[in-house]
């Protein structure tokens, strides 16, 4: 699987790690995506449930570093918009 295909996948239920973030308290956080909207990912981690704005973070999902700005679509729209 390549990065483009991964960006089209359903993220709910996947393991995620925040690689880079403008909020230093979120950088390095690991957990499971439990919900996703156009602008946010809701991640369940050891510290609890955190809402992370997509546009401020780079996520490691499935071994790929994915810039949150590239996936700032509703999950159902992302499949069509990412080419």
Secondary structure, DSSP 4 states (H G I P E B T S, - for coil): --HHHHHTS--TT-EEEEEEESSTTTTT-EEEEEEE-SSEEEEEETTEEEEEEGGGEEEEETTEEEEGGGG-S-HHHHHHH--
